[in-house]
Amino acid sequence: MGKDKRQIPGTTVFGAEMARKGYALNKMCFSFNDAANRDAFVADEDAYCARFGLNAEQREAIRHRNVLELLAAGGNAYYLAKFAGIFHLDMQDIGAQQTGMTKDEFKAMLAAHAND
């Protein structure tokens, strides 16, 4: 099958190419299902990233804690939620980052469209 050519403004489409690009990042985030791995990451973030072979773009996005950068680096939202959980961020925090809103603004927008 050819390259995914869908374009959604403001969105990074997660297709086969992004899955390959983000494999190491997503594998690392999946490891956070285990509390010992979360603790190891917090104890030595750089060593933990190196253990999974993250590239420079992925490491920079991890340092920035920036969801849009992580998505552009091949991150999958479901695995990134594991990473965000380490910092006690929920999906509303992530949605707010993605839209450039505060969390309260994002929650208000969701509530306004709850019955659409």
Residue, then its C-alpha position, 0 to 999 in steps of 0.5 A: m500500500g502506498k504512502d498515506k496522503r491524507q491531510i488533516p489541518g493541525t493534525t499529525v496522521f499516525g500511519a505506517e510511516m509514523a509508526r516506524k518513525g516512533y517505534a522506539l518512543n512508543k516502545m518506551c512509553f509502553s514500558f511505563n505500564d510498569a511502576a518500576n520503569r516509571d521510577a527508572f525514568v524519573a531517576d535518570e531520564d537520559a539513561y532511560c531514553a538511551r536504553f530505548g534508542l530515542n533519536a535527538e528529535q524524540r529526546e528533545a520532545i520528551r525534555h519539552r513535555n510537548v505533546l505536539e512535538l511528541l506526535a511529530a516525532g512519531g508518538n502515538a496518543y495512546y502510548l503518550a498517555k502513559f508518559a503523561g501519566i508520570f507527570h499526573l497529566d490527563m487527556q484533557d491536559i493533552g487536549a489543551q496542549q494540542t489546541g493551544m488552550t488552557k485546561d479550563e478553556f478546553k474543558a469549557m469547549l468540550a462541555a459546550h459541544a457535549n450535545d452536538 
